[in-house]
Amino acid sequence: MSFNNLPQREEYLKKKRNKRLIRYTIILVVIFFILGLSSFISYRQKLRISKVELSGGILLTSNEIERESLDFLGGSYFWLYPKNNYFWYPKIHLENDLRDIFKRIDTIKISPKNFHTLSIVITEKKPFAIWCDNLPNNSVTEQCYFLDQNSTIFAESPYFSGDAYFKYYGEISSSSPIGSQYIASSTEFSEISRFIDFTRSISLHPIYLVSKGGGEYSLVLRGGGEIYFDTKESLSKVMENLVALLKSKVFVASSTPDLPIQYIDMRYGNKLFYKLK
């Protein structure tokens, strides 16, 4: 290589670097321009959600759903794009937030009505039973909550006299039980509910159920008698054994409207134990 060509080569490389720098600068300027322009457009009020319309609410009101929704949609992505823009509002995250805040919600569907209004359609959970935090013979006043059909606690309940709803006790120790499940397995809860319905069908009068822990339960009957059972045994088999026991002479001969027992223990397979009053 001739030393005479070095200045020319350096000049060539310098021009090449300058062209590359200019090209990159132009690209960056274009990118920032596009980002700035799109950000400016995205903040236009005509494209931003500012209203929520609720359908299907019974106890949940439009005001509280709208307030939570608009609060959730506040803020922006990377300080550039508002979260409440019609084109990219976080629909799934909003649904999850509303479910988390409002435990009464059973199903929810969110869709845009127009560029600035969201339509939210919900169904609320229906009370299936009641869970109470203190047994009825406890000196402490009980606080009760609604359970849905999957045993999820979703709202405080008012006081009900009589047997408007079947009551469940025990199992949950939290001071804030809303959102908790009385029984983790909805299938197991369904089986227990079926067993309770079965006792009604054979003219027993169940009043409430107490969880003893470890899958063991006590079904308290009108008159004070109790039926002990656990979910380790097939509840279908427990039903068969209970029917067989109630056909025995000591129970058939009873003239009292309520079962004359202190307890029936059905936790040991086909071996049944009972104590009469």
C-alpha positions in Angstrom: 0.0 0.0 0.0 1.4 3.4 -0.9 1.7 5.9 1.9 0.6 8.6 -0.6 -2.9 7.0 -0.6 -3.4 7.1 3.2 -4.9 10.7 3.4 -7.3 9.9 0.6 -8.4 6.6 2.3 -8.9 8.4 5.6 -10.9 11.1 3.9 -13.1 8.4 2.3 -13.6 6.6 5.6 -14.5 9.8 7.3 -17.1 10.6 4.6 -18.5 7.1 4.9 -18.8 7.5 8.7 -20.5 10.8 8.3 -23.0 9.4 5.9 -23.8 6.5 8.2 -24.2 9.0 11.1 -26.5 11.1 9.1 -28.5 8.1 8.1 -28.9 6.9 11.7 -29.8 10.4 12.8 -32.5 10.6 10.2 -33.8 7.2 11.2 -33.9 8.2 14.9 -35.6 11.5 14.0 -38.2 9.6 12.0 -38.8 7.1 14.9 -39.1 9.9 17.4 -41.4 11.8 15.1 -43.7 8.7 14.6 -43.7 8.1 18.4 -44.5 11.7 19.2 -47.2 12.0 16.5 -48.8 8.7 17.5 -48.6 9.6 21.2 -50.2 13.0 20.5 -53.0 11.4 18.5 -53.6 8.7 21.1 -54.2 11.4 23.8 -57.1 12.9 21.8 -60.2 12.7 23.9 -62.3 11.3 21.1 -60.2 8.1 21.3 -60.1 7.8 25.1 -62.5 5.8 27.2 -64.2 8.1 29.7 -67.4 6.3 30.4 -68.6 2.8 31.5 -72.1 1.4 31.0 -73.0 -1.6 33.3 -75.6 -4.2 32.5 -76.7 -7.1 34.6 -75.8 -5.7 38.0 -78.2 -6.3 40.9 -76.3 -5.3 44.0 -73.3 -4.0 42.2 -73.9 -0.5 40.9 -72.8 1.3 37.8 -71.0 4.0 39.8 -68.7 1.6 41.6 -67.9 -0.4 38.5 -67.3 2.7 36.5 -65.1 4.2 39.2 -62.9 1.2 39.5 -62.7 0.7 35.8 -61.6 4.3 35.0 -59.1 4.2 37.9 -57.6 1.0 36.5 -57.4 2.6 33.1 -55.6 5.6 34.4 -51.9 6.2 33.6 -50.0 5.3 30.5 -47.6 2.9 28.8 -44.0 4.2 29.0 -45.4 7.7 29.6 -46.3 7.8 25.9 -49.7 6.1 25.4 -52.7 6.4 27.6 -54.1 3.1 28.9 -57.6 4.2 28.3 -57.1 4.5 24.5 -59.9 2.7 22.6 -57.4 0.7 20.5 -55.3 -0.8 23.2 -57.0 -0.7 26.6 -56.1 -3.8 28.7 -59.3 -5.7 28.4 -58.2 -9.0 30.0 -56.4 -7.2 32.9 -59.5 -5.0 33.5 -61.7 -8.1 33.7 -59.3 -9.7 36.2 -59.2 -6.6 38.3 -62.9 -6.3 38.5 -63.3 -10.0 39.4 -60.6 -9.5 42.1 -62.2 -6.3 43.6 -65.9 -7.4 43.3 -66.2 -11.0 44.4 -69.9 -11.0 43.6 -69.1 -11.1 39.9 -69.7 -14.5 38.4 -69.3 -13.8 34.6 -68.1 -10.6 32.9 -67.9 -9.5 29.3 -66.3 -6.2 28.3 -66.6 -4.6 24.9 -66.3 -1.1 23.4 -69.6 0.6 22.7 -67.9 3.4 20.9 -64.6 5.2 21.0 -65.1 6.6 24.5 -67.6 4.2 26.1 -67.1 0.7 27.5 -70.0 -1.7 27.8 -69.6 -4.1 30.8 -72.1 -7.0 31.1 -71.9 -9.0 34.3 -73.9 -11.7 36.1 -73.6 -11.8 39.9 -73.1 -14.9 41.9 -76.2 -16.4 43.5 -76.2 -17.3 47.2 -76.2 -21.0 47.6 -75.6 -21.2 51.3 -74.1 -19.3 54.2 -70.8 -19.7 56.0 -70.6 -18.3 59.6 -67.4 -17.7 61.6 -68.8 -18.7 65.1 -70.9 -21.7 66.1 -74.5 -20.8 67.1 -74.0 -21.9 70.7 -70.9 -19.6 70.9 -71.3 -16.5 73.1 -69.7 -14.4 70.4 -72.0 -12.9 67.8 -71.6 -14.7 64.5 -70.7 -12.9 61.2 -72.0 -14.7 58.2 -71.2 -14.7 54.5 -72.7 -15.9 51.3 -71.3 -19.0 49.6 -71.7 -19.7 45.9 -72.2 -23.2 44.5 -68.5 -23.8 44.4 -68.1 -23.0 48.1 -66.4 -19.6 47.5 -67.2 -16.9 50.0 -68.2 -13.7 48.0 -70.0 -11.3 50.3 -71.2 -10.5 53.8 -74.8 -11.7 54.4 -77.4 -10.0 56.5 -79.0 -11.8 59.4 -81.6 -14.4 58.4 -84.0 -15.9 60.8 -85.0 -19.5 60.3 -83.5 -21.7 57.6 -83.6 -19.4 54.6 -80.1 -20.7 53.7 -78.3 -23.7 55.0 -75.3 -22.8 57.2 -71.7 -24.1 57.2 -69.2 -23.6 60.0 -65.5 -24.2 60.6 -62.5 -24.7 58.2 -61.7 -21.0 57.5 -59.8 -19.0 60.1 -59.1 -15.8 58.2 -60.5 -12.5 59.6 -61.1 -11.5 56.0 -62.7 -14.6 54.4 -64.2 -13.0 51.3 -62.6 -14.8 48.3 -61.8 -17.9 50.3 -63.2 -21.3 49.6 -64.9 -23.3 52.4 -63.7 -26.5 50.7 -60.9 -26.3 48.1 -62.5 -29.0 45.9 -65.8 -27.9 44.3 -66.5 -31.6 43.6 -66.2 -32.5 47.2 -68.4 -29.6 48.2 -71.0 -30.7 45.6 -71.0 -34.2 47.1 -71.5 -32.9 50.6 -74.3 -30.7 49.4 -75.9 -33.7 47.8 -75.6 -35.7 51.0 -77.3 -32.9 52.9 -80.2 -32.8 50.4 -80.4 -36.6 50.7 -80.9 -36.4 54.5 -83.8 -34.0 53.8 -85.3 -36.5 51.4 -85.5 -39.2 54.0 -87.3 -36.9 56.5 -84.3 -35.8 58.6 -84.0 -32.1 59.3 -80.4 -30.9 58.9 -79.7 -27.5 60.4 -76.0 -26.8 59.8 -72.7 -28.5 59.0 -69.5 -28.2 60.9 -66.1 -29.0 59.4 -63.8 -30.7 61.9 -60.8 -30.6 59.7 -59.1 -33.5 57.8 -62.2 -34.2 55.8 -64.4 -34.9 58.8 -67.7 -33.3 59.3 -70.6 -33.1 61.7 -74.1 -32.7 60.3 -76.3 -31.2 63.1 -80.0 -32.1 63.0 -83.1 -30.4 64.4 -83.4 -31.6 67.9 -79.6 -31.6 68.5 -78.6 -34.9 67.1 -75.4 -35.2 65.0 -74.3 -37.3 62.1 -70.5 -37.7 61.9 -69.0 -38.6 58.5 -65.9 -38.0 56.5 -65.1 -37.7 52.8 -62.6 -40.5 52.8 -65.6 -42.8 52.6 -67.9 -42.7 49.5 -70.8 -40.6 50.4 -73.0 -42.8 48.3 -72.1 -45.7 50.6 -72.7 -43.5 53.6 -76.2 -42.8 52.3 -76.9 -46.5 51.8 -75.7 -47.3 55.4 -77.8 -44.4 56.8 -80.9 -45.7 55.2 -80.3 -49.2 56.4 -79.7 -48.0 59.9 -82.9 -45.9 60.0 -84.9 -49.0 59.0 -83.9 -50.8 62.2 -86.5 -51.3 64.9 -85.2 -48.8 67.3 -85.7 -46.0 64.8 -88.9 -47.3 63.1 -90.6 -47.5 66.5 -89.7 -44.0 67.4 -92.7 -41.6 67.6 -90.8 -38.4 67.9 -90.7 -36.0 64.9 -86.9 -35.7 65.3 -84.4 -38.5 65.3 -83.9 -39.6 68.9 -80.1 -39.7 68.8 -77.2 -37.9 70.4 -75.1 -39.0 67.4 -74.6 -41.4 64.6 -71.0 -42.1 63.7 -70.5 -43.1 60.1 -66.7 -42.7 59.7 -65.8 -46.4 59.8 -67.2 -47.9 56.7 -69.9 -50.4 57.3 -69.4 -50.2 61.1 -72.0 -47.7 62.4 -72.0 -46.4 65.9 -74.9 -44.4 67.5 -76.1 -43.2 70.8 -79.7 -42.6 71.6 -81.0 -39.8 73.8 
